[in-house]
Amino acid sequence: MRRLVAVALVAVLGGCSSHQLDLEALSSASDQVVWEAGQKAVEKKDWESARQYYRRLIDAFPQSEHQADARIAVADSYFEEGGTGNYVLAVSAYREFLTLYPQHPKSDYAQFRAAESYFKQRNSPDRDQTATEQALEEYQRLLDVYTESPWVEPAREKIRECRQTLARSHHMVGYFYQKTRKSWRSAIGRYETILSEYPDYEHLDEVLFRLGESLGNAGRYAEARPHLARLQSDFPESPFVAEAKKVEATFPPPAVPAAVPAA
C-alpha cells in the first residue's frame, strides 16, 4: 500500500512545473496522496502549491482523516509565507478552523497562531496600534479558554510585550502633547491612562514625573504632588527624582485650610 501511495505521489509531483500543478493527476489521486504532496510542497517552501493540494483535499475528501490537519496546514502556509496580506489570510483560516473544530486537540494552537498573525502585523509604538490591540485580545482569549495549553506561557510573554508597546504608545503621544503642543489636558489624559491600565509599564517612573509636571503646568498643584511623591517613594533610584523635586519646588505653597471659628 505504501508503495502504491509513493508511486502516486511521484506521479502527482512529477506533473509540477514552475509551480503549476498537474490538475488531472491531482483529481485522480487519493486523499493520502494529496496530503503527502502538500507536505512535500511545504518542505520545499512552495506555499502556493501546498495550498492547492490542501484545498483539493478539503474540497474533494470531506470524510478524510486529514480534513482538520489540511485546514490548519492552509493557515500555516499563509503564516509561514509571511507578509501583511498573508497574515490577514492566516487569521481568517485559523478562525475558520476554530469555528469548525472548537474542541480539536489543535484548537489551542490555532488560537495562538491567530494571535501571532496579528502580532506579526504590529507597528512601532509611534504608529497605529490596532494590530497590537488585536493580538493582545487573541492571546488573552487563549489564556481564558485554553487554561492548560502549552501555549499559555508563550502567550503570557507576548501579552507582556503587547502591553509594553501599547503603554509606550500612550507615553509617546502624551509626551508629544506635553512638549510640542503644550496641551496639558491631552498629555494628562494619556499619562493617566498608563497609570490605570498599564501599571506594569517599565517606564512608570517617568510617567509619574511627566504627569506631575503636566498637572503643575496646568496649575493643578494639589493633584500633581501625590504623583511626584509616589515617584520618590516607589522609585527612589529613578533619575527623575531629582527633577521631580525641582518641579515641586516651583509650586506655590499648599493652601492652608481656614481656621474654623469657635462656637
MIVORO-685876 format. One line per 2 residues: number of its first residue (from 1); their letters; for each residue z, y, x of N, C-alpha, C, CB. Coordinates in steps of 0.05 Angstrom, whole numbers, plus 5000, padded with zeros to 4 digits. Atoms other than C-alpha are relative to their C-alpha. Glycine has a CB too. Example, Ala and Ser with C-alpha at 12.3 -4.5 7.8 and 13.67 -1.06 7.14 Angstrom:
BEGIN
1> as> 5000 4976 5018 5156 4910 5246 5000 5024 5018 5025 5001 4980 | 4999 4976 4984 5143 4979 5273 5014 5022 4985 4971 5009 5009
END
This chain:
BEGIN
1> mr> 5000 4976 5017 5000 5000 5000 5000 5025 5017 5024 5000 4981 | 4999 4977 4982 5019 5049 5056 4973 5004 5014 5022 4996 5020
3> rl> 5025 4998 4986 4953 5033 5090 4979 5013 4981 4990 4973 5009 | 5018 4988 5019 4915 5050 5026 5005 5030 4997 5002 4986 4973
5> va> 4993 4971 5002 4952 5116 5020 4990 5015 5024 5031 5004 4997 | 5009 4987 4976 4937 5132 5092 4970 5004 5001 5008 4984 5025
7> va> 5029 4999 5001 4863 5117 5083 4991 5022 4981 4988 4973 4992 | 5007 4980 5019 4860 5160 5021 5007 5028 5010 5015 4995 4973
9> lv> 4992 4974 4989 4897 5216 5056 4979 5010 5020 5027 4998 5013 | 5020 4993 4980 4847 5215 5113 4974 5009 4986 4994 4977 5019
11> av> 5024 4993 5015 4790 5218 5062 5003 5028 4988 4995 4980 4978 | 4996 4973 5012 4820 5279 5028 5000 5021 5021 5027 5001 4984
13> lg> 4998 4981 4979 4838 5315 5092 4973 5003 5015 5022 4993 5019 | 5026 4999 4986 4771 5297 5122 4980 5017 4986 4989 4972 5003
15> gc> 5018 4983 5015 4738 5336 5068 5006 5029 5003 5000 4993 4971 | 4992 4973 4997 4772 5400 5090 4985 5013 5023 5030 5003 5005
17> ss> 5014 4986 4979 4732 5450 5130 5004 5030 4996 4969 4994 4999 | 4995 4971 5001 4752 5522 5146 5017 5007 4976 4974 5016 5000
19> hq> 4980 4995 5021 4810 5519 5096 4988 4994 4972 5010 5028 5002 | 5011 5006 5026 4764 5495 5040 5004 4970 4994 4969 5006 4999
21> ld> 4993 5027 5007 4786 5432 5004 4976 4986 4987 5024 4999 4982 | 5019 5017 5013 4742 5374 4982 5011 4994 4972 4994 4974 5016
23> le> 4988 5003 5026 4759 5382 4908 4993 4974 4986 4992 5023 4983 | 5008 5025 5012 4720 5320 4888 5019 4977 5010 4971 4993 5006
25> al> 4982 5021 4989 4761 5276 4935 5028 5005 4990 5000 5001 5031 | 4973 4994 5009 4824 5312 4914 5004 4991 4971 5005 5030 5002
27> ss> 4996 5007 5028 4812 5299 4840 5003 4971 4995 4976 5011 4984 | 4999 5030 5003 4807 5224 4851 5024 4988 5014 4975 4987 5009
29> as> 4977 5010 4984 4870 5219 4894 5024 4995 4982 5007 5019 5023 | 4974 5005 5014 4938 5192 4872 5019 5023 5006 5012 4973 5008
31> dq> 4980 4979 4995 4999 5237 4868 5012 4998 5028 5022 4999 4979 | 4989 5003 4974 5026 5207 4932 4981 5010 5022 5006 4970 5005
33> vv> 5020 4990 4980 4961 5222 4970 5000 5030 5000 4972 4988 4993 | 5000 4971 5002 4961 5293 4944 5025 5012 5012 4997 5009 4970
35> we> 4975 4990 4989 5034 5302 4962 4999 5000 5031 5024 4983 4990 | 5001 5003 4971 5023 5277 5033 4979 5019 5012 4994 4971 5008
37> ag> 5020 4981 4991 4961 5320 5040 5012 5028 5002 4975 5000 4982 | 4986 4975 4999 5003 5380 5022 5019 5003 5023 5015 5005 4974
39> qk> 4982 5000 4978 5055 5361 5073 4986 5004 5027 5016 4974 5000 | 5016 4997 4975 5002 5355 5127 4990 5029 5003 4976 4981 4999
41> av> 5008 4972 4999 4976 5424 5109 5023 5018 5008 4988 5009 4973 | 4976 4984 4993 5046 5452 5115 5005 4998 5030 5025 4991 4984
43> ek> 4996 5004 4971 5053 5422 5185 4981 5017 5016 4996 4970 5007 | 5020 4983 4986 4990 5460 5204 5003 5030 4993 4972 4990 4993
45> kd> 4996 4973 5010 5017 5523 5170 4976 5011 4985 5007 5018 5023 | 5023 4993 5017 4955 5523 5126 5011 5003 4972 4977 4978 5002
47> we> 4985 4996 5025 4993 5553 5068 4983 4999 4975 5015 5026 5002 | 5017 4999 5024 4936 5565 5020 4991 4972 4992 4976 5018 5005
49> sa> 5009 5028 5006 4910 5493 5026 5024 4984 4989 4989 4986 5026 | 4976 5014 5009 4981 5467 5018 5006 5007 4970 5025 5008 5017
51> rq> 4995 4992 5028 4989 5507 4954 4980 4987 4981 4999 5030 4997 | 5021 5013 5017 4924 5479 4926 5007 4971 4995 4972 5003 5013
53> yy> 4992 5028 5003 4948 5408 4939 5024 4998 4980 5008 4988 5027 | 4976 5002 5017 5016 5421 4907 4994 5007 4971 5022 5018 5011
55> rr> 5007 4993 5027 4986 5455 4847 4984 4978 4986 4984 5027 4999 | 5015 5023 5011 4938 5397 4838 5020 4979 4991 4981 4989 5021
57> li> 4980 5020 5008 4998 5351 4837 5015 5008 4975 5020 4995 5024 | 4985 4990 5023 5036 5395 4788 4984 4998 4974 5009 5029 5005
59> da> 5017 4999 5024 4977 5401 4740 4990 4973 4991 4977 5018 5005 | 5013 5026 5007 4948 5331 4744 5020 4977 4997 4980 4993 5021
61> fp> 4981 5022 5000 5011 5288 4751 5027 5009 4989 5003 4988 5028 | 4975 4990 5012 5065 5314 4703 5023 4981 5002 4995 5008 4971
63> qs> 4979 5020 4999 5104 5249 4709 5007 4992 5029 4993 4976 4984 | 4996 5008 4972 5102 5246 4785 5029 5005 5009 4981 5015 5018
65> eh> 4973 4996 4989 5167 5238 4822 5000 5024 5019 5009 4975 5015 | 5002 4977 4982 5142 5295 4866 4997 5026 4986 4976 4996 5019
67> qa> 5004 4975 5015 5137 5346 4810 5019 5022 5009 5005 4994 4970 | 4981 4980 4993 5201 5383 4826 4996 5009 5029 5029 4990 4996
69> da> 5004 4993 4972 5190 5380 4901 4975 5016 5005 5000 4975 5017 | 5025 4985 4997 5119 5405 4893 5004 5029 4992 4978 4987 4983
71> ri> 4995 4973 5008 5144 5466 4856 5016 5016 5021 5015 5000 4973 | 4985 4987 4978 5195 5481 4910 4982 5005 5023 5024 4981 5008
73> av> 5018 4997 4977 5141 5470 4962 4981 5024 4996 4983 4974 5004 | 5017 4976 5005 5096 5522 4929 5015 5025 5006 4990 5000 4970
75> ad> 4984 4977 4995 5152 5572 4931 5005 5003 5030 5027 4998 4985 | 4995 4999 4971 5169 5554 5003 4975 5009 5015 5009 4972 5010
77> sy> 5024 4992 4986 5096 5563 5023 4996 5030 5000 4975 4986 4988 | 5002 4971 5001 5097 5635 4999 5021 5012 5018 5004 5009 4970
79> fe> 4979 4989 4984 5163 5648 5033 4994 4998 5030 5027 4985 4994 | 5005 5004 4972 5142 5618 5099 4975 5016 5010 4996 4971 5006
81> eg> 5023 4984 4992 5075 5654 5099 5008 5029 5005 4978 4998 4979 | 4989 4973 4996 5113 5719 5092 4982 5022 4990 5005 5004 5029
83> gt> 5014 4977 5010 5091 5789 5074 5011 5007 4973 4970 4995 4998 | 4988 4991 5025 5115 5831 5016 4989 4987 4975 4997 5030 4997
85> gn> 5012 5013 5024 5065 5803 4966 5008 4971 4997 4970 5002 5002 | 4992 5029 5001 5083 5731 4984 5029 4997 4993 4994 4987 5027
87> yv> 4971 5002 5007 5158 5745 4979 5003 5004 4970 5016 5021 5016 | 4999 4996 5029 5146 5771 4908 4992 4975 4986 4982 5024 4992
89> la> 5009 5025 5012 5108 5708 4891 5020 4978 5004 4973 4992 5011 | 4979 5021 4995 5162 5665 4923 5023 5003 4980 5011 5003 5029
91> vs> 4979 4996 5020 5215 5697 4878 4992 4988 4973 5007 5030 4998 | 5010 5010 5026 5173 5681 4817 5000 4970 4999 4972 5011 4995
93> ay> 5002 5029 4999 5162 5609 4839 5028 4987 5000 4984 4991 5024 | 4973 5011 4999 5236 5597 4855 5013 5003 4972 5017 5014 5021
95> re> 4989 4996 5026 5256 5626 4788 4989 4981 4979 4996 5029 4991 | 5013 5020 5018 5206 5582 4752 5013 4973 5004 4969 4999 5005
97> fl> 4987 5026 4995 5236 5522 4786 5028 4999 4987 5003 4995 5031 | 4973 4999 5011 5307 5544 4765 4999 4998 4970 5014 5025 5009
99> tl> 5003 5001 5030 5283 5552 4693 4995 4971 4992 4978 5019 4990 | 5008 5027 5007 5252 5482 4692 5021 4979 5008 4974 4993 5013
101> yp> 4982 5020 4989 5305 5446 4734 5027 5013 5007 4988 4987 5025 | 4974 4986 4994 5372 5483 4727 5021 4982 5012 5010 5012 4974
103> qh> 4980 5019 4989 5412 5420 4745 4989 4983 5023 5009 4982 4978 | 5011 5015 4978 5367 5395 4800 5017 5003 5026 4971 5009 5006
105> pk> 4984 4998 4975 5401 5379 4868 4991 5023 5018 4998 4975 5015 | 5010 4978 4984 5357 5433 4899 5001 5027 4987 4972 4995 5009
107> sd> 4999 4975 5015 5373 5487 4848 5015 5021 5016 5012 4996 4973 | 4985 4980 4984 5424 5520 4894 4983 5010 5023 5026 4987 5011
109> ya> 5018 4991 4978 5372 5521 4950 4980 5020 4989 4985 4975 5011 | 5020 4982 5012 5321 5553 4903 5013 5028 4994 4989 4989 4973
111> qf> 4986 4974 5005 5373 5606 4883 5004 5015 5026 5028 4995 4987 | 4996 4987 4973 5389 5620 4957 4974 5012 5010 5011 4980 5020
113> ra> 5025 4991 4989 5316 5626 4975 4988 5023 4983 4979 4977 5001 | 5008 4977 5016 5302 5673 4916 5014 5025 5011 5007 4996 4970
115> ae> 4986 4977 4988 5356 5718 4945 4989 5007 5027 5030 4993 5003 | 5011 4995 4974 5327 5710 5014 4973 5015 4998 4996 4974 5015
117> sy> 5026 4987 5003 5259 5732 4988 5003 5030 4995 4985 4987 4976 | 4994 4972 5003 5289 5797 4965 5011 5012 5026 5021 5005 4977
119> fk> 4988 4990 4974 5329 5804 5030 4978 5006 5020 5019 4979 5011 | 5022 4996 4981 5264 5798 5069 4985 5026 4994 4981 4977 4999
121> qr> 5014 4976 5008 5237 5858 5030 5016 5026 5003 4990 4997 4971 | 4982 4977 4999 5296 5904 5042 4990 5021 5020 5028 4992 5007
123> ns> 5007 4978 4983 5286 5972 5073 5023 5009 5017 4990 5024 4984 | 4978 4988 4984 5326 6010 5125 5017 5018 4982 4989 5016 5024
125> pd> 4982 4985 5017 5385 6049 5097 4990 5028 4991 5026 5004 5013 | 5010 4973 5007 5346 6115 5095 4977 4999 4980 4991 5014 5024
127> rd> 5022 5003 5020 5295 6087 5045 5010 4986 4975 4977 4984 5013 | 4992 5012 5026 5295 6057 4975 5014 4973 5004 4975 4996 4982
129> qt> 4983 5024 4997 5348 6003 4967 4998 4980 4977 5028 5008 5003 | 5002 5018 5023 5322 5967 4905 5000 4970 5008 4974 5006 4985
131> at> 5001 5029 4991 5306 5902 4943 5027 4991 5010 4978 4997 5022 | 4974 5007 4991 5374 5903 4976 5019 4995 4977 5012 5022 5018
133> eq> 4984 5004 5023 5408 5910 4909 4993 4974 4986 4997 5024 4981 | 5009 5025 5013 5366 5853 4880 5009 4976 5016 4970 5000 4997
135> al> 4991 5022 4983 5383 5809 4940 5030 4995 4996 4994 5006 5030 | 4971 5002 5004 5457 5824 4931 5006 4986 4974 5013 5028 5001
137> ee> 4996 5012 5027 5453 5805 4857 4994 4970 5001 4982 5014 4980 | 5007 5028 4999 5418 5739 4873 5019 4984 5017 4971 4997 5011
139> yq> 4980 5014 4984 5467 5720 4928 5026 4996 4984 5005 5015 5026 | 4975 5002 5015 5525 5735 4882 4997 4979 4978 5006 5028 4988
141> rl> 5004 5021 5020 5494 5691 4828 5004 4973 5012 4972 5003 4987 | 4996 5026 4986 5493 5634 4878 5030 4994 5001 4988 5000 5028
143> ld> 4971 5004 4998 5568 5644 4890 5013 4994 4973 5013 5024 5013 | 4988 5004 5026 5582 5647 4816 4993 4973 4987 4991 5023 4981
145> vy> 5009 5024 5014 5541 5587 4794 5003 4975 5017 4970 5003 4993 | 5000 5024 4983 5540 5540 4854 5023 5002 5020 4973 4997 5015
147> te> 4976 4994 4984 5611 5546 4880 5004 4980 5023 5024 4999 4982 | 4997 5021 4979 5607 5481 4921 4976 4997 5018 5006 4973 4987
149> sp> 5025 5002 4985 5539 5494 4951 5004 5005 5030 4979 5019 4989 | 4999 4994 4971 5529 5491 5027 4988 5027 5007 4986 4978 5016
151> wv> 5012 4974 4995 5491 5556 5019 5019 5023 4993 4975 5003 4983 | 4980 4979 5007 5554 5593 4997 5007 5018 5024 5025 4987 4988
153> ep> 4992 4985 4976 5575 5613 5067 4978 5018 5010 5010 4982 5022 | 5022 4982 4992 5506 5638 5088 4996 5023 4980 4974 4984 5003
155> ar> 5003 4979 5021 5503 5676 5022 5021 5022 5004 5002 4988 4972 | 4979 4980 4996 5570 5709 5036 4994 5018 5023 5027 4986 5005
157> ek> 5007 4984 4977 5546 5733 5103 4978 5020 4993 4991 4983 5024 | 5021 4982 5008 5483 5762 5072 5010 5021 4980 4977 4984 4987
159> ir> 4988 4981 5018 5525 5795 5018 5013 5022 5016 5021 4986 4982 | 4987 4980 4983 5565 5829 5073 4979 5019 5012 5015 4986 5023
161> ec> 5022 4983 4989 5500 5854 5105 4989 5019 4979 4978 4982 5012 | 5011 4983 5021 5473 5879 5039 5019 5023 4993 4994 4983 4975
163> rq> 4980 4979 5007 5538 5916 5023 5001 5021 5022 5027 4987 4996 | 5000 4980 4978 5538 5949 5092 4976 5018 4998 5002 4986 5027
165> tl> 5025 4984 5002 5466 5971 5082 5002 5020 4977 4976 4982 4997 | 4999 4982 5023 5479 6000 5013 5020 5022 5005 5008 4984 4975
167> ar> 4980 4979 4993 5542 6036 5037 4989 5020 5020 5026 4987 5011 | 5012 4982 4980 5504 6063 5097 4980 5019 4987 4987 4983 5022
169> sh> 5019 4984 5014 5450 6088 5050 5014 5024 4986 4984 4984 4979 | 4985 4979 5013 5501 6127 5008 5011 5020 5021 5024 4988 4984
171> hm> 4989 4984 4979 5532 6152 5073 4979 5020 5011 5010 4983 5023 | 5021 4983 4989 5466 6179 5100 4992 5022 4980 4976 4983 5007
173> vg> 5007 4981 5021 5449 6212 5033 5021 5022 4998 4995 4986 4973 | 4978 4982 5002 5517 6243 5029 5001 5020 5023 5027 4986 4999
175> yf> 5000 4983 4976 5513 6270 5100 4977 5020 4998 4997 4983 5025 | 5023 4982 5004 5444 6299 5084 5007 5023 4982 4975 4984 4990
177> yq> 4992 4979 5019 5471 6336 5024 5020 5019 5012 5011 4987 4974 | 4979 4984 4988 5531 6360 5063 4990 5019 5021 5022 4982 5011
179> kt> 5007 4984 4976 5499 6384 5127 4973 5015 4997 4997 4981 5024 | 5026 4987 5003 5428 6401 5106 4998 5018 4976 4978 4979 4998
181> rk> 5002 4985 5025 5434 6424 5034 5025 5017 4994 4994 4981 4977 | 4975 4987 5007 5506 6448 5035 5008 4996 4971 4999 5030 5007
183> sw> 4994 5006 5028 5511 6414 4968 5025 4982 4999 4975 4985 4986 | 4975 5014 4997 5584 6395 4969 5004 4980 4978 5023 5020 5000
185> rs> 4995 5018 5023 5586 6365 4899 4984 4974 5003 4992 5014 4974 | 5017 5024 4996 5528 6317 4914 5011 4983 5022 4971 5008 5005
187> ai> 4989 5015 4977 5558 6297 4981 5026 4986 4992 5005 5019 5024 | 4974 5012 5009 5627 6286 4950 4995 4976 4982 5016 5021 4985
189> gr> 5006 5022 5017 5597 6241 4897 4992 4975 5015 4978 5007 4980 | 5008 5023 4983 5564 6196 4950 5023 4988 5015 4978 5009 5019
191> ye> 4977 5009 4985 5626 6192 4992 5020 4985 4983 5014 5023 5015 | 4981 5013 5019 5670 6175 4932 4989 4973 4991 5005 5018 4976
193> ti> 5012 5026 5007 5621 6120 4913 5006 4979 5021 4970 5003 4996 | 4994 5019 4978 5631 6088 4981 5029 4991 4998 4994 5012 5027
195> ls> 4972 5007 5001 5707 6091 4974 5006 4981 4977 5017 5025 4998 | 4994 5016 5023 5706 6060 4905 4986 4973 4999 4994 5015 4975
197> ey> 5016 5025 5002 5651 6008 4912 4996 4985 5026 4973 5007 4990 | 5004 5013 4975 5647 5993 4986 5024 5005 5019 4974 5009 5013
199> pd> 4976 4995 4983 5719 5995 5014 4999 4984 5026 5025 4992 4985 | 5003 5016 4975 5696 5944 5067 4980 5013 5019 4992 4972 4993
201> ye> 5020 4986 4983 5647 5994 5097 5011 5004 5028 4991 5027 4987 | 4991 4999 4973 5651 5992 5172 5004 5028 5012 4981 4984 5017
203> hl> 4996 4972 4991 5649 6068 5179 5016 5015 4980 4972 5013 5004 | 4984 4987 5020 5701 6083 5127 5016 5024 5011 5019 4980 4987
205> de> 4985 4977 4988 5739 6128 5175 4984 5026 4999 5008 4993 5029 | 5017 4976 5000 5680 6175 5180 4996 5010 4971 4973 4994 5012
207> vl> 5003 4992 5028 5671 6174 5104 5024 5016 4991 4995 4975 4982 | 4976 4985 5008 5743 6195 5094 5000 5028 5012 5025 4985 5010
209> fr> 5001 4973 4988 5733 6252 5143 4979 5018 4986 4993 4998 5030 | 5021 4984 5013 5667 6275 5112 5008 5008 4971 4974 4984 5000
211> lg> 4991 4994 5027 5697 6271 5042 5020 5023 5001 5011 4975 4986 | 4980 4979 4998 5757 6312 5062 4988 5027 5008 5022 4993 5020
213> es> 5014 4976 4991 5712 6361 5098 4984 5013 4978 4981 4993 5024 | 5016 4989 5022 5666 6369 5038 5017 5011 4978 4982 4978 4988
215> lg> 4981 4990 5020 5724 6377 4990 5011 5027 5009 5022 4980 4994 | 4990 4975 4990 5752 6431 5035 4979 5022 4998 5008 4996 5029
217> na> 5022 4980 5003 5684 6466 5037 4997 5009 4972 4974 4988 5011 | 5002 4993 5029 5685 6464 4961 5025 5014 4990 4995 4975 4984
219> gr> 4975 4987 5009 5754 6496 4960 5019 4983 4986 4993 5024 4983 | 4983 5019 5014 5786 6433 4933 5020 4988 5020 4983 4978 4986
221> ya> 4983 5008 4977 5840 6431 4986 5021 4979 4992 5015 5025 5010 | 4979 5020 5008 5892 6392 4946 4988 4972 4998 5011 5008 4973
223> ea> 5013 5026 5001 5841 6336 4936 4992 4990 5028 4975 5001 4982 | 5009 5007 4973 5819 6338 5009 5022 4988 5016 4988 5024 5013
225> rp> 4978 5008 4982 5887 6330 5041 5007 4970 4999 5025 5015 4992 | 4994 5029 5000 5901 6258 5016 4980 4983 5016 5002 4990 4972
227> hl> 5021 5016 4986 5835 6233 5045 5003 5004 5031 4972 5009 4991 | 4996 4995 4971 5848 6266 5113 5026 4987 5009 5001 5030 5005
229> ar> 4975 5014 4993 5919 6238 5112 4995 4970 5002 5022 5006 4979 | 5005 5028 4999 5893 6169 5097 4984 4993 5025 4983 4991 4975
231> lq> 5014 5004 4975 5844 6174 5155 5019 4997 5023 4980 5023 5005 | 4982 5000 4978 5901 6189 5202 5020 4977 4999 5016 5026 5000
233> sd> 4981 5023 5002 5947 6134 5175 4986 4973 5003 5014 5001 4974 | 5014 5026 5000 5895 6078 5166 4983 4996 5025 4983 4998 4975
235> fp> 5018 5002 4977 5851 6094 5226 5010 5018 5023 4971 5007 4992 | 4989 4981 4980 5896 6126 5279 4984 5002 5025 5028 4991 5007
237> es> 5017 5000 4975 5847 6108 5335 4973 5012 4995 4998 4972 5011 | 5027 4990 5006 5787 6138 5300 4995 5027 5015 4997 5004 4970
239> pf> 5007 4975 4987 5750 6193 5338 5000 5024 4980 4973 4998 5013 | 5000 4978 5020 5751 6233 5272 5027 5010 4993 4986 4990 4975
241> va> 4973 4991 5005 5826 6240 5271 5005 5028 5010 5021 4981 5012 | 4996 4973 4989 5826 6300 5317 4985 5021 4984 4991 5000 5029
243> ea> 5016 4982 5016 5770 6332 5277 5013 5005 4973 4972 4989 4996 | 4987 4997 5026 5808 6320 5212 5024 5019 5002 5010 4973 4990
245> kk> 4977 4981 4996 5869 6357 5240 4990 5028 5002 5016 4992 5025 | 5011 4973 4997 5825 6416 5259 4991 5011 4973 4977 5000 5020
247> ve> 5010 4991 5026 5793 6418 5190 5024 5007 4982 4983 4978 4987 | 4977 4995 5018 5860 6413 5154 5015 5026 5009 5019 4977 5001
249> at> 4987 4975 4990 5887 6470 5198 4987 5025 4989 5000 5001 5030 | 5014 4977 5011 5835 6516 5167 5006 5004 4970 4970 4997 5004
251> fp> 4994 4998 5029 5860 6502 5096 5023 5020 4996 5008 4972 4989 | 4977 4983 5006 5906 6553 5064 5024 4983 4994 4994 5018 4975
253> pp> 4976 5016 5005 5978 6531 5057 5001 4990 4971 5025 5016 5006 | 4998 5010 5028 5992 6487 4996 5017 5020 4983 5014 4972 5000
255> av> 4985 4982 5018 6015 6528 4937 5028 4989 4994 4984 5003 4973 | 4972 5008 5005 6090 6527 4927 5005 5002 4970 5020 5018 5016
257> pa> 4994 4998 5029 6110 6510 4855 5019 5022 4994 5011 4973 4990 | 4983 4979 5009 6141 6567 4819 5027 4989 4992 4988 5017 4978
259> av> 4973 5009 5007 6216 6561 4811 5004 5002 4969 5022 5017 5014 | 4994 5000 5029 6239 6543 4741 5024 5017 4994 5005 4970 4990
261> pa> 4977 4983 5005 6284 6597 4713 5024 4984 4988 4992 5022 4980 | 4976 5013 5011 6355 6576 4698 5003 5005 4971 5026 5009 5015
263> a> 4997 4997 5030 6370 6565 4625 5023 5019 4995 5006 4972 4987
END
